[in-house]
């Protein structure tokens, strides 16, 4: 256990040093060097301050206690040798195997039962240790799909990872935490789709925490090659509702020409969790990215999302649903960066806040020089369910090209009395009526997806959270 230091001090330096993949045997030298360099970068980067524009309105004090958290024992315990996408019992350490057997019991089983009914592949991490990984459609491996834990992918496809692993800088304030993640990551997923392959069922990953006072560093790298199509579900789950902890996650989404990727995260950490998530999307020519975040848990959850429209004809949809109660805070920072002409981005974030919950949104649409005929939209809507709930929204534009169409806006309001009266007049109790209104308000975001089965699944995730 690390004691007594503020998050920017010595204790987190020790955490970054203790958190690397335990064995560097057979790992590429570039990765070892990158982790060592990241530790230096982390130590040199200043601790966040509300005086920094990227942290304006943020409750930075929530980060003060994370240095007291410790890494789970033996991170990255599974040492995988075979180039298959299926992890068998013989691939796992005794400790990881014991956790794998425990998946059929209690809260772990309950967490997994909330997963998608029939995914194409599923990977499970418990306390940052791999316990299972399988392709449910075994033919996908023969067709060139890679669905691997990070450590195995580093050994089998170092060239692929070197080109894309955290290749984009953190641009929205969390450079220090991105460096901490790079220095510390051990539990990660790599998905590669070969050209012209479309997979209908989603790939699914669970990051599950079963105890308190842990620091975790989940990572996701997805590469959709030319003309491929895939959906990915990332789950972040605490089995103990009041367990304290810290998660510092990164995902890299790479879309090559003509590809389509739906990335969906469901964040359901405990109500005492602190998390920082840094998302990066790079969309090449004629590709289409959808990044949807469902935010339910955590005491303080910061989500930074950068979408780079790097090829003509590319499109990015940035979507989020946040449901907050008690004293939860959702801190959302976004950048829609248009680098080439004829690109489109569309952001829709919706927040439903009760009690003393609060949200911060700061988003920028940036149209770079020469990125003519850009279409960019940004809309944030907040539904305040109590007088104490608070929403701060700061949308922005920076346009350096001609012939563009860009709009942005933010609204905050309460449940309309007329809507509530209409439902109550038909015999629906007030509390249930409010739930129906909130559910309808939020489901508009999920309805942006095209896959009916995934939409129905996510609607149920939202309804389940509203019933809690």
Secondary structure, DSSP 4 states (H G I P E B T S, - for coil): ---S--TTSHHHHHHHHH-S-S--TT--HHHHHHHHHHHHHHHHSPPP-TTSGGGTT--GGGGGGGGG-BPPTTTT-----SSSS-B-GGGS-HHHHHHHHHTTSHHHHHHHHTS-TT-SEEEEEETTEEEEEEESSTHHHHTT-EEEEHHHHHHH-HHHHHHHTT-SPP-SS-HHHHHHHHHH---EEEEEE-TT-B--SPEEEEEEE-SSSEEE--EEEEEE-TT-EEEEEEEEEESSTT-EEEEEEEEEEEE-TT-EEEEEEEEE--TEEEEEEEEEEEE-TT-EEEEEEEE---SEEEEEEEEEE-STT-EEEEEEEEEE-TT-EEEEEEEEEE-SSS-EEEEEEEEEE-TT-EEEEEEEEEE-TT-TT-EEEEEEEEEE-SSS-EEEEEEEEEE-SSS-EEEEEEEEE---HHHHHHHHTTT--HHHHHHHHHHHHHHHHHTT---HHHHHHHHHHHHHHHH-
